[in-house]
Amino acid sequence: MSPNIAALNLVIAAAGLLMCLLCLTNAYLDDQMERTSRRFLITLFTVLCVYILLNIAGQLTDSFTGPGFSMMSHISLFFESLTAAAATPILLAYALRSCGEKHWGRTAAFHIAIALLIAYLVMLVLNEFTGMFYTIDLNNEYRRGPFYPILLVAPILIMLVGLIAFWRRRAGLSRSQQTAFVAYFFVPMAFMVCQMILFGVYAIVLGTGLGAFAMFVNLQADQRERTFRAEAENAKLKSDILLSQLQPHFLCNTLGAIGGMCKTDADAKDAINMFSRYLRENVDAVGQDAPVPFEQELDHAKTYLMLEQLRFGDDLKCVYDIGCTDFQLPTLTLQPLVENAVRHGIRGTEDGTGTVTISSRELEKKWEVSVADDGAGFDPALPPSEDGRSHIGLRNVRTRLQLVSHGRLRIDSEFGCGSVVTIEIPKGGGR
């Protein structure tokens, strides 16, 4: 290999390594990225960095001769080839998951990719005994064998399998995600073909770095777009929730109950102050983007229940089974569930009486908050338009839980037995 080509290869490898290190650092530091996606990308770019470092190590030992350096070059090239091929199944798994495949490890595409990777490993091992694909002599000189093109068939097929699998499922991806995966599948493949033609130039190293960098830039653009959309949707949901809490019938009924107290009850002033606090807390919640302490949400729900007890008296009972409070959840998530329990659960029974129970508990990986009632109940399997209930509040709460805390809402209900709505908040924000 001429000194000019050797220098060019070092520059190519250094550029590829720099691009992969930038991607790895950004993926590691980006705490806004969804946890599983972040793990996939960190794994992928770590493998790519190892691959390029092995390539650089091999280049630096090329100029040395002797059996020892020849053995070092053999080992370096073996693992360099293996890590380069292993990167594509990792990317394929990430692409399948991004397309909506929850069980990506069971797909035919992933199984084929792993089988091809194993076949490639077998060929690399076989080459160590036969030299049919390439050799490195005692003078540390690399030479292609008669079957060298066959060695590249498996990595190319892995990329083709990944590209086909991704293309068939591309409808589940955004435009930026589609561009990202196409870039990584196509660019290294094109440079691999170039390397088969241009002997001595490590084109695949440059193609891998460029493909990985282009992919990550597009994924970052998609992440920013999703964040902006989530923030806009979150702001709209907070406004919708606030309006749902300030419903005219609730305001009129509560003011009517307080008006009746003014004639006979000396505690009317406390009721007015309570109602004022409830309204102020609803308005203040609109400015809250970050999760708030559970105790704050619990106090707001208690205020609502006390106001309802002004109207319904002993017909409405409240029980608090609070096992933990040291966690946070999105603002205006608990009170809407309590309101549903009163309006549709307790007041939906024939006699309009019942109990609302609020409970919280800490589990190994999450916190749970439950709002239960022994009221009318409903069939959760029925479409919202067919069960006679309004689900706007539940939809808003479910969406805000996902957006703000990566939480989820679970509903269990039965006609005549009541309902239990459970908030699940993963520890660590689900990241």
N, C-alpha and C positions, 0 to 999 in steps of 0.2 A: 504494500500500500504506500502510495506516494505521501510525502510530508504534507502536501496541500490537502489531500483528501483526509488525512488523519486530523489535521487542524480543523477542517470543515466539520468532521464528525463530532469532535469535542464541542464545537460551538453549537451544533444541532442538539446534542444531548444536554448541554447546559441550558439552552433555551427551553427545551421540553421540561427539564427538571424545575426551572423557575416557574413556568406556567402551572405545573401540577402542585408545587409548593404553595403558590398563591391561592389556588383553589382549595387545597387542604386547610390552609390557615383560615380562610373565609368561612368554610363549612364548620370548622371547629368553633369559631368565635360567634357564629350567627345563632344566637339563642332564640331568634324569632322563628326559625325553621322548625317544622314538625319533627318530633323526635326520631321516628323511624326513618324518615327521609334523610335526616342529618346523619344517622348511623350508616346508612347505605353509602352516602357520598364520602364520609370520612374513611370508610373501609376501601372504597374504590380508589380514592386519591392516594391513600397510603400504599396500596398495592402498586399503583403506577409510579410513585416516587421510588419504591424499592426496585422496580423494574429498571428505571432509568439510572439509578445509582449503580446497579449491577453492570449496566452497559458502560458507564463511565469507568468503573473499576476494570472492566475488561479492556477498554481502550488504553488505560494507563499502563497495563502490563504487556501490551502488544509488542513494545520495543525491547522487552527483555527476553532472553533465550535461556534454554535449559529445561530439563524435565520438571523441575518444581514450578516454574512459571507456566509451562504448558498445562500442568495439572490444574493450576489456579484458573487459567483461562477456560479449561473444560468445565470446571465447576461453576464459574461465573456465568458462562454462556448457557449452561443447562438451566439454572434457576432464572436467568433473565428471560429465556424463551418461555418457561413455564408461567412466570408471573405475568408476562405480556398476554398470554392466552387466557389466564384465569380472570383477568379484568373484565372480559366481555360477559361471561355468565353473571358476574356481580351486577353489571349494568343492566343485563337482561332482566334479572330479578327485580331490580328497582323500577325498570320501565313497565314490567307486567303489573307490579303493585300500583304504580301511578295510573295505569289504565283501568284500575278497578278490580284486579284479580286479587281477592283476599288470600286465596290459597295458591299463590304463584309457584310454590315449590312442588305442586302436584300437576302442573301443566305439562303437556307434551313437549312444548318448546323448551322448557327448562330441562326436562329429562334428556332431550336430544343434545342440548348444549353441554350438559355434564358428560354424556357418553362420548361426545367428540373430544372434550377436554381429556378424558381418560385415555382415549385412543392416541391423542397427541403426546401424552405422558409416556405411553408405551413406546411410541416411535422414538422419543428422546432417549429413553433407556436403551432401546435396541441399537440406537446409533452409537452409544458408548462402546458397544462390543463389535460393531460391524463397520462403522464409518460410512454407511451408505448414504447419509444425508449431508454430512460435513465432517471434516477432520481438522485437528490441530496437531501439527507435528512437533517433534522435539525442539525445533527452532522457533516454536510458538507462532507458526504460520498457519493461518486459517484458509482452508480450501473447501469449496463446495463439492459435494459428492454427486454421483450420477442421478440420484433420486431426490435431490434437494427440492425441486418444485413440489413434490408430493408432500414434503414436510409442512408446506404452507397451506395445503388444502384444508386441513382441520381448522386452523384459526379463521380462515376465510369463511368456511362453512358455518362456524359458530356465529360469526358476524351476520351472515345471511339469514340464519335461523332467527337470530334476535331481531333483525330488520323486518323480516316477514311477520313475526309474531307481533311486533310493535305496530306495523302498518295495518294489520287486520283489526287492531283494537284502538287505533288512533282517535276514534270519535270520542273517547272518554278523556281526551287531553285537550288542554288549551293550545292556542297557536304557538305560544312561546315554548311550551313543553315539547310539541311536535318538532319544532326547529331544533331544540336541544338534542333530542335523541337521534334525529336524522344526521346532525352534524357529527356525533360521536360514531355512529355506525358507518357512515359513508367516508369520512375523511381518512381514518386509519386504514380502511379497506383499500382506498385509492392509492395511498402511499405504500401499502404492502405490495400491491401490484408493481409499483415503480421500483421497489427494492428487488423484485425478481429480475428486473431488466438491468438496473444500474448496480453492477457489482461493486462492493466496497463502500457505497454511500448508505448510511443508516437512515434511510428515508422514513422507515416505520416509526422511529423514535420521534422525529419531528411531527409526523402525522398524528401519533398518539397524543402528544402534548397539545397540538393545535385543536384536535377534536375534543379533548377533555376541557380545554379552556373555553372553546365556543359553546360547549354544552352547559358549563357552569354559568357563563354569562347569561345565557337565555333562561336558565332555571332561576337565577337571581332576579331577572326582570319579571318572570312569572310570579315569584314570591312577593315582590313589591306591589305588583298589580293586585294580587289577592289580598294583601294587607290593606291597600287603599279601599278596595271594595268592602272588606270586612268592617273597616272603620265607618264607612258611609252607611252600611246596613245596620251597624250597631247604633249609630246616632238616630237613625229612623226608628229602630225598635224601641229605644228609650222614649222617644216622643210618643210612639203608639201606646206603650205601656202606661205612660203618665196620663194620656187621654183616657185610657180604659179605666184608670183608677178614679178619675174625676168625673164619673158618670153622673148625669143630672138626677137620676132616681136615687142614687146613694146620697148625694148632697141634700136633696129635698127631704128624704126620709130622716136623715140624721138631724138636720135643722129642725124638723118637725118634732122629733123626740126631745131635743133640747128645749124647744119652745114650750112643750108641755111641762117640762121640769121647772121652768121659770115660775110657774104659777104655784107649785106646791113643794118644790124641793130646793133646799138651801145649797145643794151641791151643783146647781146649774152652772155656776161660774167655773167649777173644775171641769165640767163636761165641755164647756166652750173652749177652755184652754187646751183640753185634750184634742178636740176637733181641729183647732188651729195648728197644733203641733203636727197632727197627721198630714194636713195640707202642706205645711212647710217642708216636712220630710219628703213628700212626693216631689215637690218642686226642686228641692236641693239635689235629689237623686239624679235629675237630668244632667247635671254637670259632672257626674261621676263616671269616668271611663275605666278606672282600675277597680278590681274587686274590693269589697269593703268587709270589715270584720263581721262574723256571723252574729255577734251580739247586737250590732246595729240593725241588721235585718230582722232579728228576733224582736227587738224593742218596737220596731215599726209594725210588725205583724200583731204584737200584743196590743198596741194602740188601736189598730183596726178592730180587733176582737172586742175590746172594751167598748168601743163605739157601737158595735152591733149588739152588745149585751144591753146597752141603754134602750134599744128598741125591743129586743126579744126577751129580756129578763132571764128567768130561770129556764126558758125553753132552749137556751144555748149555753152549753157548758164547755169549759176549756181545760185541757190537761197539758202540762208541760213536762216532758221526760227528757231533759237535756243532759246528755252524757259527756259532751265536750263542746267547747266554744272557741278553742284556739285555732281557728282557720278562717279563710275568707271565701266569699262567693260574690257573684255579680250583684249589683244593686237592683232592687225591685224584682227579685226572683221568688222570695218566700211569700210575700204578702199576696200576690195574685193567686197562688195555690191555696192559701187560707181562704181567700174570698170565694174561690170556686167551691171549696168544701162547705162554706156556709150557704151560699146562694143556691147551688145545684145539688148539694148533698143533704145538709140538714133541712133546709127549707123546701126541699123537693119531696119530703115525706108527707104522708097524710096529715099527721099532727104537727109537723114543722118543728119537732124537737130532736135534740141529739147532742153529741159531743164531738168536738174537734180536738185532736191530739197532735201536738208538735213534738217531735223527738229528734235527737241527734246522737250519733255515735262515731267513734273512730275505729277504722279497720287498718289492716297492715299497709294497704296501698292507697286508701282513699278515705274520705269522710262521707258520711251519709246523713241527710236531713229528710225526715218523712213528715208529711201532713196527712193524717188519717181522719176519716169521719165514718160514723155509723149511719149514714143517711141513705138516700135512694139508690145510689149506685148506678152504673151504666155498663154497656158492653164496649170495651175498648177496641174490639175488632171491627165494629161498625164504622163506615166512613163518616167523617164529621157532619156531612149534610144529612145523615139519616138517623142520628141518635138524639136529635132534638136539643143539643147543647151547643154552646158557643165555645170553640176551641182556640180563639185568637190569643187569649192570654197564655194558654199552654204552649202554643206554637212560638210565641215571642220568648217565653222563658226558656224553652228548649234551645232555640237558636242562640240566645245570649249566653247560655251556659257553655255551648260549644265554642262560640267566638271568644269569650273572655277567659274561661277557665278550662277549656277542653273537657268539660263535664258532660253529663247526660241526664236525661229525665226518664224515669221508669214509672209506668202507671199500671196498677192492679185494681180491678173493680169487679163487682158482681151485683146484679140487680137485687135490691132488697137487703143487701149486706153492707153497703158502703164502699168507700174507695180509699186507696193508699197511693199517694204520689210521692216518689222518692227522688231526691236530688243526689247525684253522685259527683263528688269533686275529687279528681285524682290528686294525690300528693305530688308536689313538684310541678303543678300546672299541667300535667299530662305530657311533659316534655322529656 
